[in-house]
Amino acid sequence: MKDEFRRGPNRPELEPFSAEVEGTVSQYLLNPRGEVDGLLLEDHTVIKFPPHLARELVEVIKPKDRVRANGHLEAEKLLKGHVIANLERGQAIREIKPTPPERAVALGPLQALSAAGTIRLIKRNPHGDIDGVILDDRTLLHFPPHAGRQFAKLLREGEPIAGIGFGTVNDLGRTIAVAMLGRSTEALALVEPPPAKPRKHPEDRQVRGEES
């Protein structure tokens, strides 16, 4: 049976809505600190979960397991999961609030890392901005949305990419918050700082003060 992607009556670009996703797990998704915060299915659907569920998630769900997840569809093939079930084991995980100060995993310092390979998948945030890529060796490269716009011409599935930055390598995967990107390690460019927010003019504050 092919991976199923069932959704409600509203369009995902308008607002999130309840949805159900079923498919086979391709790999864990990790944030730069090495915490599992999602799953990638074989049909390239991303299921997001908060990092405090990482320990429970990796105990119940393994790559190649068949899963079903319910949650809110934030964009096409991007589900914010609330419940996920392992269809083979009959176990399920529900999103629950964390109990501070316990963390899901013991976190170490980030280390300088580099990666080069072919882009397997373009990652996008709920607004549709590119905020990362997954390479053919399953390494995750993370970057802010403005960097996705800066390097837009390079970010194509099936194309080569290289990056250096800081991240984590552990038993669950390899993940890097990049500081430089390029077509190859010999052609890297710095990720530009985010655009400055427009400053509020003093006259604007004065007008608001008079109105109040």
C-alpha atoms as an extended CHARMM CRD file, in Angstrom:
* protein
*
       212  EXT
         1         1  MET       CA              0.0000000000        0.0000000000        0.0000000000  PROA      1               0.0000000000
         2         2  LYS       CA              1.3700000000        3.3970000000       -0.9560000000  PROA      2               0.0000000000
         3         3  ASP       CA              1.9890000000        6.0980000000        1.6230000000  PROA      3               0.0000000000
         4         4  GLU       CA             -1.3040000000        7.8470000000        2.2740000000  PROA      4               0.0000000000
         5         5  PHE       CA             -1.7530000000       11.5640000000        2.8270000000  PROA      5               0.0000000000
         6         6  ARG       CA             -5.2950000000       12.3220000000        3.9440000000  PROA      6               0.0000000000
         7         7  ARG       CA             -6.3370000000       15.8240000000        4.8130000000  PROA      7               0.0000000000
         8         8  GLY       CA             -9.3660000000       17.9150000000        5.6880000000  PROA      8               0.0000000000
         9         9  PRO       CA            -11.4440000000       20.2840000000        3.5980000000  PROA      9               0.0000000000
        10        10  ASN       CA             -9.3110000000       23.4430000000        4.0270000000  PROA      10              0.0000000000
        11        11  ARG       CA             -6.2540000000       24.3590000000        2.0220000000  PROA      11              0.0000000000
        12        12  PRO       CA             -2.9140000000       24.1320000000        3.8720000000  PROA      12              0.0000000000
        13        13  GLU       CA             -1.7200000000       27.5040000000        2.5900000000  PROA      13              0.0000000000
        14        14  LEU       CA             -4.6090000000       29.2120000000        4.3740000000  PROA      14              0.0000000000
        15        15  GLU       CA             -4.3660000000       27.7550000000        7.8770000000  PROA      15              0.0000000000
        16        16  PRO       CA             -3.3910000000       24.5150000000        9.6330000000  PROA      16              0.0000000000
        17        17  PHE       CA             -6.0810000000       21.8660000000        9.8680000000  PROA      17              0.0000000000
        18        18  SER       CA             -6.4810000000       18.3950000000       11.2910000000  PROA      18              0.0000000000
        19        19  ALA       CA             -4.8930000000       15.7340000000        9.1370000000  PROA      19              0.0000000000
        20        20  GLU       CA             -3.6800000000       12.1550000000        9.2140000000  PROA      20              0.0000000000
        21        21  VAL       CA             -0.5120000000       10.8320000000        7.6020000000  PROA      21              0.0000000000
        22        22  GLU       CA              0.4690000000        7.2080000000        7.1420000000  PROA      22              0.0000000000
        23        23  GLY       CA              3.7490000000        5.9560000000        5.7640000000  PROA      23              0.0000000000
        24        24  THR       CA              7.1260000000        4.3120000000        6.2930000000  PROA      24              0.0000000000
        25        25  VAL       CA              9.8320000000        6.1060000000        8.2760000000  PROA      25              0.0000000000
        26        26  SER       CA             12.9010000000        6.9570000000        6.2050000000  PROA      26              0.0000000000
        27        27  GLN       CA             14.9940000000        8.6630000000        8.9000000000  PROA      27              0.0000000000
        28        28  TYR       CA             14.9920000000       10.7270000000       12.0660000000  PROA      28              0.0000000000
        29        29  LEU       CA             15.2290000000       14.5120000000       11.7570000000  PROA      29              0.0000000000
        30        30  LEU       CA             17.5640000000       16.2340000000       14.2160000000  PROA      30              0.0000000000
        31        31  ASN       CA             18.0350000000       19.8370000000       15.2640000000  PROA      31              0.0000000000
        32        32  PRO       CA             21.6330000000       21.1780000000       15.3690000000  PROA      32              0.0000000000
        33        33  ARG       CA             22.0170000000       20.0740000000       19.0070000000  PROA      33              0.0000000000
        34        34  GLY       CA             21.3830000000       16.4780000000       17.9930000000  PROA      34              0.0000000000
        35        35  GLU       CA             17.8610000000       16.1680000000       19.4100000000  PROA      35              0.0000000000
        36        36  VAL       CA             15.2890000000       14.2740000000       17.3610000000  PROA      36              0.0000000000
        37        37  ASP       CA             12.5060000000       16.7180000000       16.5340000000  PROA      37              0.0000000000
        38        38  GLY       CA             10.8030000000       14.9600000000       13.6520000000  PROA      38              0.0000000000
        39        39  LEU       CA             10.5290000000       12.0870000000       11.2020000000  PROA      39              0.0000000000
        40        40  LEU       CA             10.9440000000       11.9360000000        7.4510000000  PROA      40              0.0000000000
        41        41  LEU       CA              8.7080000000        9.4350000000        5.6650000000  PROA      41              0.0000000000
        42        42  GLU       CA              9.6630000000        7.7030000000        2.4370000000  PROA      42              0.0000000000
        43        43  ASP       CA              7.2370000000        9.9000000000        0.4810000000  PROA      43              0.0000000000
        44        44  HSD       CA              9.1320000000       12.9730000000        1.8550000000  PROA      44              0.0000000000
        45        45  THR       CA              6.3970000000       13.9450000000        4.3100000000  PROA      45              0.0000000000
        46        46  VAL       CA              7.8880000000       15.5830000000        7.4230000000  PROA      46              0.0000000000
        47        47  ILE       CA              6.2910000000       14.9430000000       10.8270000000  PROA      47              0.0000000000
        48        48  LYS       CA              7.3910000000       17.4750000000       13.4590000000  PROA      48              0.0000000000
        49        49  PHE       CA              7.5330000000       16.7370000000       17.1840000000  PROA      49              0.0000000000
        50        50  PRO       CA              8.9660000000       18.7920000000       20.0830000000  PROA      50              0.0000000000
        51        51  PRO       CA             12.4990000000       17.7330000000       21.1370000000  PROA      51              0.0000000000
        52        52  HSD       CA             11.4110000000       16.7990000000       24.6770000000  PROA      52              0.0000000000
        53        53  LEU       CA              9.7130000000       13.7400000000       23.1630000000  PROA      53              0.0000000000
        54        54  ALA       CA             12.9650000000       12.5640000000       21.5380000000  PROA      54              0.0000000000
        55        55  ARG       CA             13.7550000000        9.7750000000       23.9890000000  PROA      55              0.0000000000
        56        56  GLU       CA             10.2730000000        8.2740000000       23.8230000000  PROA      56              0.0000000000
        57        57  LEU       CA             10.1130000000        8.7350000000       20.0600000000  PROA      57              0.0000000000
        58        58  VAL       CA             13.3100000000        6.7910000000       19.3290000000  PROA      58              0.0000000000
        59        59  GLU       CA             12.2180000000        4.0000000000       21.6750000000  PROA      59              0.0000000000
        60        60  VAL       CA              8.8670000000        3.5270000000       19.9450000000  PROA      60              0.0000000000
        61        61  ILE       CA              9.6180000000        4.5080000000       16.3390000000  PROA      61              0.0000000000
        62        62  LYS       CA             12.5110000000        3.2070000000       14.2490000000  PROA      62              0.0000000000
        63        63  PRO       CA             13.4820000000        3.8220000000       10.6060000000  PROA      63              0.0000000000
        64        64  LYS       CA             11.5650000000        1.4990000000        8.2580000000  PROA      64              0.0000000000
        65        65  ASP       CA              8.6570000000        1.2350000000       10.7270000000  PROA      65              0.0000000000
        66        66  ARG       CA              5.1570000000        1.8470000000        9.4030000000  PROA      66              0.0000000000
        67        67  VAL       CA              3.5150000000        4.7390000000       11.2820000000  PROA      67              0.0000000000
        68        68  ARG       CA              0.3180000000        6.7530000000       11.3770000000  PROA      68              0.0000000000
        69        69  ALA       CA              0.3290000000       10.3300000000       12.7110000000  PROA      69              0.0000000000
        70        70  ASN       CA             -2.4590000000       12.7690000000       13.4970000000  PROA      70              0.0000000000
        71        71  GLY       CA             -1.9100000000       16.4840000000       13.8740000000  PROA      71              0.0000000000
        72        72  HSD       CA             -2.1390000000       19.7910000000       12.0550000000  PROA      72              0.0000000000
        73        73  LEU       CA             -1.0090000000       20.2320000000        8.4690000000  PROA      73              0.0000000000
        74        74  GLU       CA              1.1590000000       23.3720000000        8.4390000000  PROA      74              0.0000000000
        75        75  ALA       CA              2.0470000000       23.0930000000        4.7400000000  PROA      75              0.0000000000
        76        76  GLU       CA              2.0240000000       20.4460000000        2.0440000000  PROA      76              0.0000000000
        77        77  LYS       CA              3.8630000000       17.3830000000        3.3980000000  PROA      77              0.0000000000
        78        78  LEU       CA              4.5780000000       19.1600000000        6.7060000000  PROA      78              0.0000000000
        79        79  LEU       CA              2.6120000000       17.8500000000        9.6870000000  PROA      79              0.0000000000
        80        80  LYS       CA              2.8540000000       19.1120000000       13.2570000000  PROA      80              0.0000000000
        81        81  GLY       CA              2.2330000000       15.8000000000       14.9680000000  PROA      81              0.0000000000
        82        82  HSD       CA              0.1250000000       15.3860000000       18.1000000000  PROA      82              0.0000000000
        83        83  VAL       CA             -0.2260000000       11.5910000000       18.0980000000  PROA      83              0.0000000000
        84        84  ILE       CA              1.9230000000        9.0460000000       16.2920000000  PROA      84              0.0000000000
        85        85  ALA       CA              1.4170000000        5.2870000000       16.3160000000  PROA      85              0.0000000000
        86        86  ASN       CA              3.7430000000        2.4810000000       15.3300000000  PROA      86              0.0000000000
        87        87  LEU       CA              1.3950000000        0.2860000000       13.2990000000  PROA      87              0.0000000000
        88        88  GLU       CA              3.6590000000       -2.7540000000       13.6110000000  PROA      88              0.0000000000
        89        89  ARG       CA              4.1670000000       -2.6100000000       17.3890000000  PROA      89              0.0000000000
        90        90  GLY       CA              0.7990000000       -1.1800000000       18.3750000000  PROA      90              0.0000000000
        91        91  GLN       CA              2.4390000000        1.5900000000       20.4310000000  PROA      91              0.0000000000
        92        92  ALA       CA              1.6250000000        5.3050000000       20.3130000000  PROA      92              0.0000000000
        93        93  ILE       CA              3.0720000000        8.6280000000       21.5020000000  PROA      93              0.0000000000
        94        94  ARG       CA              1.0910000000       11.7280000000       22.3580000000  PROA      94              0.0000000000
        95        95  GLU       CA              2.4900000000       15.2450000000       22.4970000000  PROA      95              0.0000000000
        96        96  ILE       CA              2.7180000000       16.2530000000       26.1330000000  PROA      96              0.0000000000
        97        97  LYS       CA              4.1480000000       19.3150000000       27.8530000000  PROA      97              0.0000000000
        98        98  PRO       CA              7.7600000000       18.9430000000       29.0240000000  PROA      98              0.0000000000
        99        99  THR       CA              8.5830000000       18.6110000000       32.7020000000  PROA      99              0.0000000000
       100       100  PRO       CA             11.4650000000       21.0410000000       33.3200000000  PROA      100             0.0000000000
       101       101  PRO       CA             14.3410000000       20.8540000000       33.8580000000  PROA      101             0.0000000000
       102       102  GLU       CA             14.6860000000       17.3450000000       32.4220000000  PROA      102             0.0000000000
       103       103  ARG       CA             15.8290000000       17.1950000000       28.7970000000  PROA      103             0.0000000000
       104       104  ALA       CA             15.0730000000       14.3610000000       26.4140000000  PROA      104             0.0000000000
       105       105  VAL       CA             18.7520000000       13.5620000000       25.8450000000  PROA      105             0.0000000000
       106       106  ALA       CA             22.0870000000       14.5930000000       27.3070000000  PROA      106             0.0000000000
       107       107  LEU       CA             23.3650000000       17.4100000000       25.1110000000  PROA      107             0.0000000000
       108       108  GLY       CA             27.0270000000       18.1250000000       24.4550000000  PROA      108             0.0000000000
       109       109  PRO       CA             28.7150000000       21.1560000000       22.8940000000  PROA      109             0.0000000000
       110       110  LEU       CA             28.3510000000       21.7430000000       19.1740000000  PROA      110             0.0000000000
       111       111  GLN       CA             31.3730000000       20.7980000000       17.0870000000  PROA      111             0.0000000000
       112       112  ALA       CA             32.7780000000       22.2100000000       13.8720000000  PROA      112             0.0000000000
       113       113  LEU       CA             31.5400000000       20.0560000000       10.9900000000  PROA      113             0.0000000000
       114       114  SER       CA             31.4730000000       20.0740000000        7.2180000000  PROA      114             0.0000000000
       115       115  ALA       CA             29.4660000000       18.1370000000        4.6640000000  PROA      115             0.0000000000
       116       116  ALA       CA             29.2230000000       17.7760000000        0.9120000000  PROA      116             0.0000000000
       117       117  GLY       CA             26.8790000000       15.7250000000       -1.2080000000  PROA      117             0.0000000000
       118       118  THR       CA             23.7760000000       15.7070000000       -3.3540000000  PROA      118             0.0000000000
       119       119  ILE       CA             20.5620000000       17.3500000000       -2.1730000000  PROA      119             0.0000000000
       120       120  ARG       CA             18.0210000000       14.6220000000       -1.5040000000  PROA      120             0.0000000000
       121       121  LEU       CA             15.2710000000       16.8400000000       -0.1040000000  PROA      121             0.0000000000
       122       122  ILE       CA             14.5660000000       20.5570000000        0.3370000000  PROA      122             0.0000000000
       123       123  LYS       CA             13.1320000000       21.3920000000        3.7850000000  PROA      123             0.0000000000
       124       124  ARG       CA             10.6450000000       24.2230000000        4.1960000000  PROA      124             0.0000000000
       125       125  ASN       CA              9.0360000000       25.9440000000        7.1720000000  PROA      125             0.0000000000
       126       126  PRO       CA              5.2530000000       26.4650000000        7.5050000000  PROA      126             0.0000000000
       127       127  HSD       CA              5.5480000000       29.7020000000        5.4880000000  PROA      127             0.0000000000
       128       128  GLY       CA              7.0790000000       27.8660000000        2.5520000000  PROA      128             0.0000000000
       129       129  ASP       CA             10.5870000000       29.2790000000        3.0870000000  PROA      129             0.0000000000
       130       130  ILE       CA             13.5520000000       26.9600000000        2.5270000000  PROA      130             0.0000000000
       131       131  ASP       CA             15.2620000000       26.4270000000        5.8900000000  PROA      131             0.0000000000
       132       132  GLY       CA             17.4090000000       23.3720000000        5.2600000000  PROA      132             0.0000000000
       133       133  VAL       CA             18.2910000000       20.4170000000        3.0690000000  PROA      133             0.0000000000
       134       134  ILE       CA             18.8110000000       16.6940000000        3.5600000000  PROA      134             0.0000000000
       135       135  LEU       CA             21.7450000000       15.1890000000        1.6910000000  PROA      135             0.0000000000
       136       136  ASP       CA             21.9570000000       11.7980000000        0.0330000000  PROA      136             0.0000000000
       137       137  ASP       CA             23.9640000000       10.5000000000        3.0240000000  PROA      137             0.0000000000
       138       138  ARG       CA             21.0920000000       11.6870000000        5.3130000000  PROA      138             0.0000000000
       139       139  THR       CA             23.0690000000       14.6140000000        6.7820000000  PROA      139             0.0000000000
       140       140  LEU       CA             20.8310000000       17.5690000000        7.6700000000  PROA      140             0.0000000000
       141       141  LEU       CA             21.9850000000       21.1010000000        6.8500000000  PROA      141             0.0000000000
       142       142  HSD       CA             20.0640000000       23.8010000000        8.7270000000  PROA      142             0.0000000000
       143       143  PHE       CA             20.0050000000       27.5040000000        7.8660000000  PROA      143             0.0000000000
       144       144  PRO       CA             17.6590000000       30.4630000000        8.4260000000  PROA      144             0.0000000000
       145       145  PRO       CA             15.0320000000       31.3330000000        5.7960000000  PROA      145             0.0000000000
       146       146  HSD       CA             16.9280000000       34.4180000000        4.5930000000  PROA      146             0.0000000000
       147       147  ALA       CA             19.8580000000       32.1230000000        3.7420000000  PROA      147             0.0000000000
       148       148  GLY       CA             17.4640000000       29.9830000000        1.7520000000  PROA      148             0.0000000000
       149       149  ARG       CA             16.7030000000       33.0610000000       -0.3300000000  PROA      149             0.0000000000
       150       150  GLN       CA             20.3940000000       34.0080000000       -0.5440000000  PROA      150             0.0000000000
       151       151  PHE       CA             21.3700000000       30.6050000000       -1.9650000000  PROA      151             0.0000000000
       152       152  ALA       CA             18.1150000000       29.9190000000       -3.8280000000  PROA      152             0.0000000000
       153       153  LYS       CA             19.8880000000       29.2030000000       -7.1340000000  PROA      153             0.0000000000
       154       154  LEU       CA             21.9270000000       26.4220000000       -5.5200000000  PROA      154             0.0000000000
       155       155  LEU       CA             19.0940000000       24.7420000000       -3.6580000000  PROA      155             0.0000000000
       156       156  ARG       CA             17.6770000000       22.1880000000       -6.0730000000  PROA      156             0.0000000000
       157       157  GLU       CA             17.0070000000       18.5260000000       -5.3670000000  PROA      157             0.0000000000
       158       158  GLY       CA             19.5490000000       16.3550000000       -7.1510000000  PROA      158             0.0000000000
       159       159  GLU       CA             22.1640000000       19.1330000000       -7.2400000000  PROA      159             0.0000000000
       160       160  PRO       CA             25.4990000000       19.1270000000       -5.3570000000  PROA      160             0.0000000000
       161       161  ILE       CA             25.8830000000       21.2480000000       -2.2190000000  PROA      161             0.0000000000
       162       162  ALA       CA             28.5060000000       21.7540000000        0.4740000000  PROA      162             0.0000000000
       163       163  GLY       CA             28.4440000000       23.4870000000        3.8250000000  PROA      163             0.0000000000
       164       164  ILE       CA             30.4290000000       24.0810000000        6.9810000000  PROA      164             0.0000000000
       165       165  GLY       CA             29.1960000000       25.1180000000       10.3930000000  PROA      165             0.0000000000
       166       166  PHE       CA             28.5330000000       23.7030000000       13.8350000000  PROA      166             0.0000000000
       167       167  GLY       CA             26.4440000000       20.7290000000       14.7940000000  PROA      167             0.0000000000
       168       168  THR       CA             26.2970000000       17.2310000000       16.1860000000  PROA      168             0.0000000000
       169       169  VAL       CA             27.0920000000       13.6710000000       15.1730000000  PROA      169             0.0000000000
       170       170  ASN       CA             25.5040000000       10.8900000000       17.2140000000  PROA      170             0.0000000000
       171       171  ASP       CA             23.9830000000        7.4390000000       16.8150000000  PROA      171             0.0000000000
       172       172  LEU       CA             20.7970000000        8.9810000000       15.4110000000  PROA      172             0.0000000000
       173       173  GLY       CA             22.3200000000       11.0760000000       12.6490000000  PROA      173             0.0000000000
       174       174  ARG       CA             24.4520000000       14.0320000000       11.5870000000  PROA      174             0.0000000000
       175       175  THR       CA             23.1840000000       17.6000000000       11.6440000000  PROA      175             0.0000000000
       176       176  ILE       CA             24.8310000000       20.9750000000       10.9620000000  PROA      176             0.0000000000
       177       177  ALA       CA             23.7940000000       24.6060000000       11.4010000000  PROA      177             0.0000000000
       178       178  VAL       CA             25.7070000000       26.0020000000        8.4440000000  PROA      178             0.0000000000
       179       179  ALA       CA             27.7560000000       29.1970000000        8.4210000000  PROA      179             0.0000000000
       180       180  MET       CA             28.8810000000       28.8180000000        4.7970000000  PROA      180             0.0000000000
       181       181  LEU       CA             27.2450000000       27.2210000000        1.7610000000  PROA      181             0.0000000000
       182       182  GLY       CA             28.2860000000       26.6080000000       -1.8100000000  PROA      182             0.0000000000
       183       183  ARG       CA             28.2060000000       24.2920000000       -4.7810000000  PROA      183             0.0000000000
       184       184  SER       CA             31.4040000000       22.6620000000       -3.4790000000  PROA      184             0.0000000000
       185       185  THR       CA             33.8780000000       23.0140000000       -0.6240000000  PROA      185             0.0000000000
       186       186  GLU       CA             36.0440000000       25.1500000000       -2.9440000000  PROA      186             0.0000000000
       187       187  ALA       CA             33.2000000000       27.5970000000       -3.6370000000  PROA      187             0.0000000000
       188       188  LEU       CA             31.7350000000       28.4500000000       -0.2380000000  PROA      188             0.0000000000
       189       189  ALA       CA             30.1650000000       31.7820000000        0.6920000000  PROA      189             0.0000000000
       190       190  LEU       CA             29.2540000000       33.1170000000        4.1090000000  PROA      190             0.0000000000
       191       191  VAL       CA             25.6140000000       33.0810000000        5.1580000000  PROA      191             0.0000000000
       192       192  GLU       CA             24.6790000000       36.7410000000        5.2970000000  PROA      192             0.0000000000
       193       193  PRO       CA             23.2410000000       38.1860000000        8.5190000000  PROA      193             0.0000000000
       194       194  PRO       CA             19.4570000000       38.5420000000        8.6110000000  PROA      194             0.0000000000
       195       195  PRO       CA             18.0520000000       41.7800000000        7.2040000000  PROA      195             0.0000000000
       196       196  ALA       CA             17.7590000000       44.5180000000        9.7900000000  PROA      196             0.0000000000
       197       197  LYS       CA             14.2950000000       45.2820000000       11.0400000000  PROA      197             0.0000000000
       198       198  PRO       CA             13.1200000000       48.8130000000       10.1640000000  PROA      198             0.0000000000
       199       199  ARG       CA             13.5660000000       51.1960000000       13.0550000000  PROA      199             0.0000000000
       200       200  LYS       CA             10.5300000000       52.9230000000       14.4340000000  PROA      200             0.0000000000
       201       201  HSD       CA             10.6110000000       56.6570000000       13.8230000000  PROA      201             0.0000000000
       202       202  PRO       CA             10.3250000000       58.8580000000       16.9380000000  PROA      202             0.0000000000
       203       203  GLU       CA              7.3850000000       60.6660000000       15.3440000000  PROA      203             0.0000000000
       204       204  ASP       CA              5.5080000000       57.3550000000       15.0930000000  PROA      204             0.0000000000
       205       205  ARG       CA              5.9040000000       56.7740000000       18.8280000000  PROA      205             0.0000000000
       206       206  GLN       CA              4.7740000000       60.3460000000       19.5030000000  PROA      206             0.0000000000
       207       207  VAL       CA              1.6310000000       59.9010000000       17.4020000000  PROA      207             0.0000000000
       208       208  ARG       CA              0.7560000000       56.6490000000       19.1950000000  PROA      208             0.0000000000
       209       209  GLY       CA              1.2750000000       58.4010000000       22.5290000000  PROA      209             0.0000000000
       210       210  GLU       CA             -1.0770000000       61.2080000000       21.5640000000  PROA      210             0.0000000000
       211       211  GLU       CA             -3.7040000000       58.7070000000       20.3730000000  PROA      211             0.0000000000
       212       212  SER       CA             -3.6300000000       56.8680000000       23.6960000000  PROA      212             0.0000000000
